[in-house]
């Protein structure tokens, strides 16, 4: 592993962590594009690596800060988490069978739709 690669990984981790704590995004929205752009990962590699990062409780400290301020509804979080696991399983099965070019387009459209909705909301 080169120094450039290590520094890129550190920057990706810091940016994903800051944005995760700040606005609740990090994996797909930050890590995936940065892994593709900075390290030349395929879309599949970037998505898989991003998901692997989330296997460990990487956001535990950020969650604790939100919890202390009363901003977490654990019932909602638990229900979402259970179905996130189920959806993640089926989504990953689907993704690994989609051509990388098409997967990148799907990813980009999802980001654009979410960004457009958020920017146009009153």
GULUM-138073 format. One line per field, with one value per atom (N, C-alpha, C): residue number from 1; residue in one letter; x, z, y. Coordinates in steps of 0.2 Angstrom, whole numbers, plus 5000, padded with zeros to 4 digits. Atoms other than C-alpha are relative to their C-alpha. Example, Ala and Ser with C-alpha at 12.3 -4.5 7.8 and 13.67 -1.06 7.14 Angstrom:
BEGIN
marlo = c(1:1:1:2:2:2)
gudren = c(a:a:a:s:s:s)
X = c(5004:5062:5004:4996:5068:4996)
Z = c(5000:5039:5000:4999:5036:5003)
Y = c(4994:4978:5006:4994:4995:5005)
//
This chain:
BEGIN
marlo = c(1:1:1:2:2:2:3:3:3:4:4:4:5:5:5:6:6:6:7:7:7:8:8:8:9:9:9:10:10:10:11:11:11:12:12:12:13:13:13:14:14:14:15:15:15:16:16:16:17:17:17:18:18:18:19:19:19:20:20:20:21:21:21:22:22:22:23:23:23:24:24:24:25:25:25:26:26:26:27:27:27:28:28:28:29:29:29:30:30:30:31:31:31:32:32:32:33:33:33:34:34:34:35:35:35:36:36:36:37:37:37:38:38:38:39:39:39:40:40:40:41:41:41:42:42:42:43:43:43:44:44:44:45:45:45:46:46:46:47:47:47:48:48:48:49:49:49:50:50:50:51:51:51:52:52:52:53:53:53:54:54:54:55:55:55:56:56:56:57:57:57:58:58:58:59:59:59:60:60:60:61:61:61:62:62:62:63:63:63:64:64:64:65:65:65:66:66:66:67:67:67:68:68:68:69:69:69:70:70:70:71:71:71:72:72:72:73:73:73:74:74:74:75:75:75:76:76:76:77:77:77:78:78:78:79:79:79:80:80:80:81:81:81:82:82:82:83:83:83:84:84:84:85:85:85:86:86:86:87:87:87:88:88:88:89:89:89:90:90:90:91:91:91:92:92:92:93:93:93:94:94:94:95:95:95:96:96:96:97:97:97:98:98:98:99:99:99:100:100:100:101:101:101:102:102:102:103:103:103:104:104:104:105:105:105:106:106:106:107:107:107:108:108:108:109:109:109:110:110:110:111:111:111:112:112:112:113:113:113:114:114:114:115:115:115:116:116:116:117:117:117:118:118:118:119:119:119:120:120:120:121:121:121:122:122:122)
gudren = c(x:x:x:x:x:x:x:x:x:x:x:x:x:x:x:x:x:x:x:x:x:x:x:x:x:x:x:x:x:x:x:x:x:x:x:x:x:x:x:x:x:x:x:x:x:x:x:x:x:x:x:x:x:x:x:x:x:x:x:x:x:x:x:x:x:x:x:x:x:x:x:x:x:x:x:x:x:x:x:x:x:x:x:x:x:x:x:x:x:x:x:x:x:x:x:x:x:x:x:x:x:x:x:x:x:x:x:x:x:x:x:x:x:x:x:x:x:x:x:x:x:x:x:x:x:x:x:x:x:x:x:x:x:x:x:x:x:x:x:x:x:x:x:x:x:x:x:x:x:x:x:x:x:x:x:x:x:x:x:x:x:x:x:x:x:x:x:x:x:x:x:x:x:x:x:x:x:x:x:x:x:x:x:x:x:x:x:x:x:x:x:x:x:x:x:x:x:x:x:x:x:x:x:x:x:x:x:x:x:x:x:x:x:x:x:x:x:x:x:x:x:x:x:x:x:x:x:x:x:x:x:x:x:x:x:x:x:x:x:x:x:x:x:x:x:x:x:x:x:x:x:x:x:x:x:x:x:x:x:x:x:x:x:x:x:x:x:x:x:x:x:x:x:x:x:x:x:x:x:x:x:x:x:x:x:x:x:x:x:x:x:x:x:x:x:x:x:x:x:x:x:x:x:x:x:x:x:x:x:x:x:x:x:x:x:x:x:x:x:x:x:x:x:x:x:x:x:x:x:x:x:x:x:x:x:x:x:x:x:x:x:x:x:x:x:x:x:x:x:x:x:x:x:x:x:x:x:x:x:x:x:x:x:x:x:x)
X = c(5004:5000:5005:4995:5008:4997:5002:5008:4994:5006:4996:4994:5006:4984:4998:5001:4985:4997:5002:4983:4993:5007:4968:4995:5004:4960:4999:5001:4963:4995:5004:4955:4993:5007:4940:4997:5002:4938:4998:5001:4939:4994:5006:4927:4993:5007:4914:4998:5002:4915:4997:5003:4913:4993:5006:4899:4994:5004:4891:4997:5002:4891:4996:5003:4886:4993:5006:4872:4997:5002:4870:5001:4998:4878:5008:4993:4895:5001:4999:4894:4999:5001:4886:5001:5000:4886:5007:4993:4904:5005:4995:4914:5000:5000:4908:5003:4997:4912:5007:4992:4929:5004:4996:4934:5001:5000:4930:5004:4996:4938:5007:4993:4953:5004:4996:4958:4998:5001:4951:4996:5004:4939:4994:5006:4925:4994:5006:4908:4998:5001:4906:5004:4995:4922:4998:5002:4917:4994:5006:4900:5001:4999:4906:5005:4996:4920:4997:5004:4909:4995:5004:4897:5004:4995:4912:5002:4999:4916:4995:5006:4899:4999:5001:4900:5002:4998:4909:4996:5004:4900:5004:4996:4909:4997:5003:4896:4998:5002:4894:5001:4999:4901:4996:5005:4891:4993:5006:4876:4999:5000:4880:4998:5001:4880:4993:5007:4863:4996:5004:4856:5000:5000:4862:4996:5004:4853:4992:5007:4837:4997:5002:4837:4999:5000:4836:4993:5005:4820:5002:4997:4827:4995:5004:4811:5000:5000:4811:5007:4993:4830:5000:4999:4828:4996:5004:4814:5004:4996:4824:5006:4993:4840:4998:5002:4831:4999:5002:4824:5006:4994:4840:5004:4996:4849:4997:5003:4836:5000:4999:4836:5007:4993:4855:5002:4999:4855:4998:5002:4844:5002:4997:4851:5007:4994:4868:5000:5001:4862:4999:5002:4855:5006:4994:4870:5005:4994:4883:4998:5002:4873:4999:5001:4872:5007:4994:4885:5002:4998:4896:4998:5002:4892:4993:5007:4873:5000:5001:4876:5002:4997:4886:4994:5005:4871:4994:5006:4858:5002:4998:4869:5000:5000:4871:4993:5007:4852:4997:5003:4848:5003:4997:4860:4997:5004:4852:4993:5006:4835:4999:5000:4838:5003:4998:4848:4995:5005:4835:4994:5006:4821:5002:4998:4831:5001:4999:4836:4993:5006:4818:4995:5005:4809:5000:5001:4802:5002)
Z = c(5000:5000:5000:5000:4995:5005:4996:5005:4997:5004:4992:5002:4999:4995:5008:4993:5014:5002:4999:5014:4997:5003:5002:5005:4995:5014:5006:4994:5029:4998:5002:5020:4999:5001:5014:5007:4993:5032:5004:4997:5039:4997:5003:5027:5001:4999:5028:5008:4993:5047:5002:4999:5047:4998:5003:5035:5003:4997:5044:5007:4993:5061:4998:5001:5053:4997:5003:5041:4999:5000:5043:4994:5006:5027:5001:5000:5024:4996:5004:5016:4993:5007:4999:4997:5003:4997:5000:5000:5002:4998:5002:5002:4993:5007:4986:4995:5005:4975:5001:4999:4983:4999:5001:4982:4992:5008:4963:4998:5003:4960:5002:4997:4971:4999:5000:4971:4994:5006:4955:5001:4998:4963:4994:5004:4952:5004:4996:4957:5005:4996:4964:5006:4995:4974:5005:4996:4981:5005:4996:4987:5005:4995:4995:5005:4995:5004:5004:4996:5010:5005:4995:5017:5005:4995:5025:5006:4995:5034:5005:4995:5042:5004:4997:5048:5008:4993:5064:5002:4998:5075:4999:5002:5066:5002:4998:5071:5007:4993:5089:5004:4996:5096:4997:5003:5084:5002:4997:5089:5007:4993:5107:5001:5000:5104:4999:5002:5096:5005:4994:5110:5006:4995:5123:5000:5001:5115:4999:5000:5114:4992:5007:5095:4997:5003:5093:5002:4998:5093:4998:5001:5096:4997:5003:5091:4993:5007:5074:4997:5002:5073:4999:5000:5077:4994:5005:5065:4993:5006:5051:4999:5000:5056:4997:5002:5054:4993:5007:5037:4996:5003:5032:4998:5001:5034:4995:5005:5024:4993:5007:5010:4998:5002:5010:4997:5003:5007:4993:5007:4992:4995:5004:4986:4997:5002:4986:4995:5005:4977:4993:5007:4963:4997:5003:4962:4997:5003:4959:4993:5007:4944:4995:5005:4936:4998:5003:4924:5004:4997:4932:4997:5003:4920:5002:4998:4923:5008:4993:4942:5002:4999:4941:4999:5002:4932:5005:4994:4945:5006:4994:4959:4999:5001:4951:5000:5000:4948:5007:4993:4966:5003:4996:4972:4997:5003:4960:5002:4997:4965:5007:4993:4983:5001:5000:4980:4998:5002:4970:5004:4995:4982:5006:4995:4996:4999:5002:4987:4998:5002:4981:5005:4995:4997:5003:4997:5006:5007)
Y = c(4994:5000:5006:4994:5017:5005:4994:5033:5003:4997:5040:4997:5004:5026:5001:4999:5028:5007:4993:5047:5000:4999:5045:4996:5004:5032:5004:4995:5044:5005:4995:5058:4998:5002:5048:4998:5001:5042:5006:4994:5059:5004:4996:5067:4996:5003:5053:5000:4999:5054:5007:4993:5073:5001:5000:5072:4996:5004:5058:5003:4996:5067:5006:4994:5083:5000:5000:5079:4992:5006:5060:4996:5004:5054:4998:5001:5046:4994:5005:5029:5001:4999:5030:5006:4994:5048:5003:4998:5051:4995:5005:5036:4997:5003:5028:5004:4995:5043:5001:4999:5046:4994:5006:5028:4999:5001:5028:5006:4995:5045:5000:4999:5045:4994:5006:5027:4995:5004:5020:4994:5006:5008:4999:5001:5000:5002:4998:5005:4994:5006:4987:5000:5000:4988:5006:4995:5005:4999:5002:5000:4995:5006:4984:5003:4998:4993:5005:4995:5007:4996:5004:4994:4996:5004:4984:5005:4995:5000:5001:4999:5001:4994:5006:4983:5001:4999:4989:5007:4994:5003:5006:4994:5017:5007:4994:5030:5000:5001:5025:5007:4994:5041:5006:4995:5052:4999:5001:5043:5002:4999:5045:5008:4993:5064:5002:4999:5064:4997:5003:5053:5004:4996:5064:5006:4994:5079:4998:5002:5068:4999:5001:5066:4994:5006:5048:4996:5004:5037:4993:5007:5020:4995:5005:5011:5001:4999:5019:4997:5003:5015:4993:5007:4997:4997:5003:4994:5001:4998:5003:4995:5004:4993:4993:5007:4976:5000:5001:4980:5003:4998:4989:4994:5006:4972:4996:5004:4963:5004:4996:4977:5000:5000:4977:4994:5007:4958:5000:5001:4959:5005:4995:4975:4998:5002:4968:4995:5005:4953:5002:4997:4963:5004:4996:4975:4997:5004:4962:4997:5003:4956:5006:4994:4974:5002:4998:4980:5007:4995:4993:5007:4994:5007:5002:4999:5005:5001:4999:5004:5007:4994:5020:5005:4996:5028:5000:5001:5021:5004:4997:5028:5008:4993:5045:5003:4998:5046:5001:5000:5042:5006:4994:5056:5006:4994:5068:5001:5000:5064:5003:4998:5066:5007:4993:5082:5005:4996:5089:5001:5000:5085:5005:4996:5093:5007:4993:5108:5004:4996:5112:5000:4999:5109:5007:4993:5124:5000)
//
